[in-house]
Structure formats: structure tokens, C-alpha cells
Amino acid sequence: MASSKTIVLISGANQGIGCGISEKLATETLLTMSIWDAVPSPKAEAAASSFSNLAIEALELDISSDSSISKAFATVEGKFGHLDVLINNAGISQRALPEGLTTRQRYAQIMDTNAISAACLPETFIPLLCKSPQPRIIFMSSELGSIGDTLNPASQY
């Protein structure tokens, strides 16, 4: 099912930069957007319903799970047939990790989410992006994902 709307998938849109991007796109009157809020379902539904002036749909997506990424791909492909913009924003900081992890486990989870998953998500969606007349991939980051800031004792992170 092809769509005339600009189809945008924003990973990590339930908070922070991703939520801000969603809010900005929702208030932009020149754009007709369908934003996929790619976060676990309860938060995604709440975020999607907060933007009543725009067609926003929640899509559960765990960027560190290949099966979740594949399921999201199949959903977008089946509903729209293409993807115009992928905003690769999801990330994790040490603050979000559970207590009791070893140093190796903490860094493995941070690297998996912030580096490996950030590569796997667009790689999977390239076939749908290729079906767009103007495909775009945007990579976002914040200081929370910085290993350098994490290791710096003077950093608030």
C-alpha cells in the first residue's frame, strides 16, 4: 500500500531528542507526516496520542533485537510500501542500565545499542528507503551516548 504522505520512522521517540523531533514535525503545518514512534508499546501509544493534529502511529521496535527490527520492517512495508525518512535516534546511557552489571556487561550493552544497533536499523530499512523519491537517513546523538563523557569524572553523565 503506497502512501502519498512522507513516512518517517524515528527510533527512540518516546523521550528526549526523538520526542522533540516528533513534536516539531507534529506542529509543522507545511508537512503531512506519518511518524512511527519506535519505542515499546505503552510509551509509544502515549506519545502518539499526544500529537492529535497529526497522523502518528506507534510501532514497537527494540533496536537491539534483529527480530524486532525485521517485524518493524514488515509492518512498514505492508502498510506503506516505502520509507522516506529514517531518524536513527535511539540510544542508551549508563544511567539507563540496571544495577549489578559488570563493567564488560555495561559497555557491551552500550556498544550494542549505540553503535551496532545504529548500523543494523538503517541497513535493514535500505530496501524501503530505496523506494522513496527522496530517501533520507538522519543519525542523531546526544552526550548521554558518549563513552568519552561516561569515562570523564568531570562530566555530569
N, C-alpha and C positions, 0 to 999 in steps of 0.2 A: 504494500500500500504506500504509494508515494505521497508526499505531503508538500504543499506549497509554502509551509511555514519553515522558518530557519530552525533546524533541530540542533539543540545544544545539550551536551551532556557535561555536567560539572561534577567531578568527584569531590567528595568532602564538602558538600554544600549545606550541611546542617549547622555549621558554625564558622566563625572567623571569616577569612578572606572569601571562601566559597559562598557563604551566606550573603556577604556584602555584594558579591558579583550577581547573585540571584536577585537581590533586592534592586540593584541598579538596572539590571535588564528588565525587571518587572515594572519599573517606573518609566522606562524609556518609551515614549509614545510613538517614536518613529519605527519601532521594531515590532514585528509579530513573532514572538518566540515561543517555542515549547521547550521548557527546561526540564531536564531529567535530573532530579535531585538524588544523586547517587550515594546514599547512606543507608544504614539499617532502617527498616521499615517504620517503626514508631516515630523516630525523629524526622524521617523523610516526609511522612504524611503530615506532621505538624508544620514543617517548613513549607511544604507545597500548599497547604490550606491557608497559610498566612499571606499569600500573594493572590488575592481574589481577582485582580484585574488582568490576570494572565493565565494562559493555559499551562499549568505546571503539573507534571506527573511525577510521582515518586517511583524510584526504581531501586530496589535493594541491590547493593553492589559492595562486596568486600574485595578491595583491590589486591589483597594478598592471597586471594583464592582463585586459581585458574578456572575452576568450575563456576564460580560466581561471575567472573568476567565473561565466560562463554555464555552463560544464561542471559546476562545483560545484553550481550551482542545479539543473541537470537531474538530477544524481546524488541530491541530497537529495529532490527532488520525486518521482523514480521509486521511491526506496526507502521514503520515509516519508509523502509527500504533504503534509507541513506542516513548519514550523519554529516551535518555541516560544520559543527564546531565541537571539538573535544577540549575542555578546560581541565587539564590534569593538575588538580589542586590538592588532593588528599595527602595527608602526611601525619606523622606521629612524633611526639617528643617523649623524652624520658618521663615527664610528669604523667603521661597517659598510661604508662606501663604499670602492671600490677606489682605489688611489693614481693620481695623474696626471689627475684630473678638474679641470676649470676651476671657478672659483667658481660660475659660472652652471650648470654641469652638476651640481655638488653640490647646490645649492639646488633646482634643478629636480627632482632625484630625491627629495630630502627632502619637498618640497611635494607631489609626485605620490603618494608613499606615505602621508604623514601627514595630508594634507588631502583631495586629490582622491579617492584610493582609499578613504579612510574614509567618503566620501559615496557612492561608487559601489556599495560592497558592500551596505549596507542597502537602497539604492534597488532593487537587483536582487532582493533577498530579500523585499521587502514582500509580494508576492503569496502566498508561502508562510507568512509571518508572519500574514497576514490569515486564514489557515485554522486558526490556533490559537485555542483558547478564551481564553487569556491570553498574548498575544504580548508580548515584551519585547525591546528593543534597549538594550544597555549599551555605552557608549563608555568605553574605558579609555585612559589615557595615563601617561607617566612623564616624568621630567626628560630622559631621553635624546631625546625627540622635541621638546623645547623649542628653538625658534630663539633665543629670548632667552638661554637658558643657553649655547647654542652660541656666541653672539656675546660673551658675558661672559668676559673673560680670567681672572676670579677663579673661575669655575665649573670643577669637575672634568670637565665634559663639553665 
